[in-house]
Amino acid sequence: MIFMQLGLHTFLNSMRLEFLMYFSIGPKERLKDFFNYRAEYERVKNALKRGERIIAIYGLRRVGKTSLMNILFNNLDGINIWIDGRIVENANQLVRMVYSGIKRKGGIFGSIQSIGISIAGLQFSFEKEIDEESIKRIKNVHVFIDEAQYAHSGEVAKALAYLYDRLPNVQTIISGSEVRMLREVLGIKRAEHPLFGRRVELIKMPKLDNKKAKEFLRLGFKQLNVDVEEKELDKVVEKLDGLIGWLTLYGYEKAIANTTDALKKVEGIAAAIVSKEFRKFLEGKKNKQLYIAIIKYAKNRKWKELLSIVRDELGKVNRSSFSRALKELMEYSFIEKHIDGSYFYADPLLRDIAFKGIREFL
């Protein structure tokens, strides 16, 4: 019957998907499906064991932060509470989510039950009080806050400070994109920040280098008994870089969906997503051309050289305006700064978009 409903080819693909590891779409749930970042996984586990209160997983978009969080969520004993930062509006709401999760014994946050507490400084107000001492006796409470950079940073910081100070049995694992989360949400090196002086364990997830990216593709195709020429793998890595999210999508399109030109399709999908992200970033910016020019020419160029070439294209550019724009692009993970002081676009597709479709951003 199932063959009649799905067709033989679709059925065989569905059977392969049951055992599919690296090229499964969406955040990974099992450690064995997770490529390369075992060291980061162990670092988080060890940090939890030694009692770290706030653990921050950071890195560029699409490097696998949510997958790492998801695997930890599924493997840690105790009460595990998942909060999507994109729905957090204020500290009051976030703390309510935590208390609701504790009462429900964990899970992915859904509805909010009104329970509460009032503490000095943050002015939380709830409909009924809760016994803090009872909560403190609960062991192994883990709060996961994913995509923290999309929440109101100051509000998340206040909620984290409250959890840190008042509930020593609660450990928070938070993820977000690069500099913005570190500076705004966690207040690294900011004395006026609500979290300043509280210890934060930082764990960075880097992009895959070219060697690792090709290894990921080879192993993923091997799992599915699909042969792909080395020349094609080189081209894919050149176009998609070491961002495991794009590489996974390519593997899925090539080996599972049997797309004729998988790379072209993925480039189209990825370009649309990256373009939308960059367009949203540019909303309200007065000098959009300056940000676009920096993206175009930030390829292994240091500050002075990059400013010079941007001026060649745009004419007179104020040094402070240039510095401010470059800093913003780094904070939002569009630009990276290497150890040697040179700058580089975080996603090669963004540079291509900046060259080919400048008008769509203006």
C-alpha positions in Angstrom: 0.0 0.0 0.0 2.8 2.4 0.9 4.4 1.8 -2.5 1.2 2.7 -4.2 0.9 6.0 -2.2 4.5 7.2 -2.5 5.9 5.5 -5.5 8.9 3.3 -5.4 11.5 6.1 -5.8 9.9 8.3 -3.1 9.6 5.3 -0.8 13.3 4.4 -1.2 14.2 8.0 -0.6 12.1 8.1 2.6 13.8 4.9 3.8 17.2 6.5 3.2 16.1 9.7 5.1 15.4 7.5 8.1 19.1 6.8 8.3 20.1 10.1 6.8 22.7 12.0 8.9 24.6 14.9 7.5 22.2 16.1 4.8 19.0 16.2 6.9 17.3 19.5 6.6 16.7 21.5 9.7 18.5 21.6 13.1 20.1 18.3 14.0 18.7 16.3 16.9 21.3 13.5 17.4 25.0 13.8 18.1 25.9 11.3 15.4 24.3 13.5 12.8 26.4 16.5 13.8 29.6 17.0 11.8 32.8 18.5 13.1 31.6 20.4 16.2 32.1 17.6 18.8 34.7 19.6 20.6 32.3 22.5 21.1 29.6 20.0 22.3 32.1 18.6 24.9 33.1 22.1 26.0 29.5 23.0 26.7 29.0 19.7 28.6 32.1 20.3 30.7 31.1 23.9 31.4 27.8 22.7 32.7 29.4 20.1 34.9 31.7 22.6 36.6 28.7 24.8 37.3 29.0 27.7 34.7 25.9 29.8 34.9 25.8 31.4 31.5 27.3 29.7 28.4 27.3 31.6 25.2 27.6 29.8 21.8 28.3 32.3 19.1 29.3 32.4 15.5 28.2 33.4 12.0 24.8 32.6 10.6 24.3 29.1 9.4 27.4 27.5 11.1 25.2 25.1 13.2 24.6 26.9 16.5 20.9 25.9 16.6 21.8 22.3 15.9 24.3 22.3 18.7 21.7 23.8 21.1 19.1 21.3 19.9 21.4 18.2 20.5 22.2 19.5 24.0 18.6 20.1 24.7 17.8 16.5 23.7 20.7 15.0 25.7 20.9 16.8 29.0 19.2 15.4 32.1 16.9 17.5 34.2 14.4 20.3 33.2 15.3 21.7 29.8 13.5 24.8 28.6 13.8 26.1 25.0 13.1 29.8 24.3 13.3 31.2 20.8 14.8 34.7 21.1 12.8 35.9 18.2 9.6 35.9 20.3 11.1 37.5 23.4 9.8 41.1 23.8 11.0 42.0 27.4 12.6 40.6 30.5 9.3 40.1 32.2 8.1 37.8 29.4 11.4 35.8 29.4 11.3 35.2 33.1 7.7 34.1 32.8 8.7 31.6 30.2 11.4 30.2 32.5 9.0 29.8 35.4 6.4 28.3 33.2 8.9 25.8 31.9 10.0 24.9 35.4 6.4 24.3 36.4 5.8 22.2 33.3 9.0 20.3 33.8 10.6 21.6 30.7 9.9 21.4 27.0 9.8 23.8 24.1 8.1 27.0 25.3 4.5 27.4 24.2 1.8 29.2 26.2 2.7 31.3 29.2 1.1 30.5 32.5 0.9 33.4 34.8 3.1 32.7 37.8 5.4 35.1 39.4 7.8 36.8 41.7 8.8 40.4 42.4 12.5 41.3 42.8 14.2 44.6 43.4 15.5 46.5 40.4 13.7 44.7 37.6 10.2 45.4 38.7 8.7 42.0 37.5 5.0 41.8 38.2 3.0 38.5 38.2 -0.4 37.4 39.2 0.7 35.1 41.9 3.9 34.6 43.8 6.2 31.6 43.6 8.4 30.1 46.3 12.0 30.8 45.2 13.4 28.5 47.8 11.4 25.6 46.4 12.7 26.4 42.9 16.3 26.5 44.2 16.0 22.9 45.4 15.3 21.7 41.8 18.4 20.2 40.2 19.6 20.6 36.7 17.5 23.4 35.2 18.8 24.4 31.8 17.4 27.4 29.9 18.2 27.5 26.2 17.8 30.9 24.5 18.3 30.5 20.7 18.8 33.4 18.3 19.3 35.8 21.2 20.4 38.7 19.0 16.9 39.0 17.6 15.5 39.8 21.1 15.7 43.1 22.8 19.2 42.9 24.1 18.8 45.0 27.2 15.7 43.0 28.2 17.4 39.7 27.8 20.4 41.0 29.8 18.2 42.0 32.7 16.5 38.6 32.7 19.8 36.8 32.6 21.1 39.0 35.5 18.1 38.1 37.5 18.4 34.3 36.9 22.1 34.5 37.6 21.6 36.4 40.9 18.5 34.7 42.3 18.4 31.2 41.0 21.8 29.5 41.3 20.5 26.2 40.1 19.5 27.6 36.7 22.1 27.4 33.9 21.5 29.3 30.7 22.9 28.3 27.3 22.4 31.1 24.9 23.2 31.3 21.2 23.6 34.2 18.7 25.5 35.7 15.9 29.0 37.1 16.7 29.8 40.5 17.9 26.3 41.9 18.4 25.3 39.2 20.9 28.6 39.5 22.8 28.4 43.3 23.1 24.7 44.0 23.5 23.2 40.9 25.0 26.1 39.8 27.2 27.8 43.1 27.7 31.3 41.9 27.2 33.7 44.7 28.3 30.8 47.1 29.0 30.9 48.3 32.6 27.4 49.8 32.5 25.8 46.5 31.3 23.5 44.5 33.6 25.7 41.4 33.2 29.0 43.1 33.7 31.1 41.3 36.3 29.2 38.0 36.0 31.1 35.2 34.4 30.1 34.1 30.9 31.7 31.0 29.2 32.2 31.8 25.6 32.3 29.1 22.9 32.8 30.0 19.3 31.7 27.9 16.4 33.8 28.8 13.4 33.1 28.2 9.7 34.4 25.0 8.2 37.7 25.5 6.3 37.9 24.3 2.7 39.3 20.9 3.7 36.6 20.3 6.3 33.8 21.5 4.0 34.8 19.0 1.3 35.1 16.3 3.9 31.6 17.0 5.1 30.3 16.8 1.6 32.2 13.6 0.8 30.9 11.8 4.0 27.4 13.0 3.4 27.3 11.7 -0.1 29.0 8.4 1.0 26.2 7.9 3.6 23.7 8.0 0.7 25.9 6.0 -1.8 26.0 8.9 -4.2 29.1 9.6 -6.2 30.1 13.3 -6.9 33.2 14.4 -8.8 35.9 16.1 -6.9 35.7 19.0 -9.3 32.1 19.6 -8.4 32.9 19.6 -4.7 35.6 22.2 -5.3 33.1 24.4 -7.1 30.5 24.0 -4.3 32.9 24.9 -1.6 34.2 27.9 -3.6 30.6 29.2 -4.0 29.1 28.3 -0.6 32.2 28.6 1.6 32.3 26.8 4.9 28.8 27.6 6.0 27.4 24.2 6.9 23.8 25.3 6.4 24.3 26.0 2.7 26.4 22.9 2.2 23.7 20.7 3.9 21.1 22.2 1.6 23.2 21.5 -1.4 23.7 17.9 -0.3 20.0 17.5 0.2 19.1 18.9 -3.2 21.7 16.8 -5.0 21.3 13.5 -3.2 17.8 13.4 -1.9 15.7 15.7 -4.1 17.7 14.7 -7.2 17.7 18.3 -8.4 19.3 18.6 -11.9 21.5 21.6 -11.1 21.6 21.5 -7.3 24.2 24.1 -6.9 22.4 26.7 -9.0 19.2 26.1 -7.0 20.9 26.4 -3.7 22.6 29.6 -4.8 19.3 31.0 -5.8 17.7 30.1 -2.4 20.7 31.3 -0.4 21.0 34.5 -2.4 17.3 35.3 -1.7 17.7 34.7 2.0 21.0 36.6 2.3 19.6 39.5 0.2 16.5 39.7 2.5 18.7 39.8 5.6 20.9 42.5 4.2 18.0 44.6 2.9 16.4 44.5 6.4 19.8 45.6 7.9 19.9 48.5 5.5 16.4 49.8 6.4 16.6 53.3 7.7 20.3 53.7 6.8 21.0 57.1 5.2 24.1 56.0 3.2 23.3 52.6 1.9 25.9 52.9 -0.8 28.7 53.0 1.8 27.6 49.7 3.4 27.3 48.1 0.0 30.7 49.3 -1.1 32.3 47.9 2.0 30.7 44.5 1.4 31.9 44.5 -2.2 35.5 45.2 -1.5 36.1 43.6 1.9 38.2 40.7 0.6 41.4 40.3 2.5 41.8 44.1 2.8 42.9 46.0 5.9 41.2 49.1 7.2 43.3 51.7 5.3 43.2 49.9 2.0 39.5 49.2 2.3 38.8 52.8 3.0 40.9 53.9 0.0 39.1 51.6 -2.5 35.7 52.6 -1.1 36.6 56.2 -1.6 37.6 55.4 -5.2 34.1 54.3 -5.9 32.0 56.7 -3.8 34.2 59.8 -3.7 34.8 61.6 -0.4 34.0 59.3 2.6 34.4 60.5 6.2 36.7 58.3 8.2 34.4 58.2 11.2 31.4 57.3 9.0 33.4 54.5 7.3 34.5 53.1 10.7 30.9 53.3 12.0 29.6 51.4 9.0 32.3 48.8 9.1 31.7 48.2 12.8 27.9 47.8 12.2 28.6 45.3 9.5 30.8 43.3 11.8 28.2 43.4 14.7 25.6 42.0 12.4 27.9 39.3 11.1 28.1 40.5 7.5 31.8 41.2 7.8 34.6 39.3 9.6 37.9 40.5 10.8 40.8 38.1 10.6 43.6 37.8 13.1 46.0 39.7 10.7 43.6 42.7 10.8 42.2 42.2 7.3 38.4 42.2 6.7 36.4 39.6 4.8 32.7 39.2 3.9 31.2 36.5 6.0 29.1 35.0 3.2 30.5 35.0 -0.4 27.0 35.1 -1.7 26.5 38.5 -0.1 29.5 39.9 -2.0 28.1 38.5 -5.3 24.7 40.2 -4.5 26.4 43.5 -3.7 28.1 43.5 -7.1 25.2 42.2 -9.2 22.2 43.7 -7.6 23.1 47.0 -6.0 19.9 48.8 -7.1 17.7 46.4 -5.1 19.1 47.7 -1.9 18.8 51.4 -2.7 
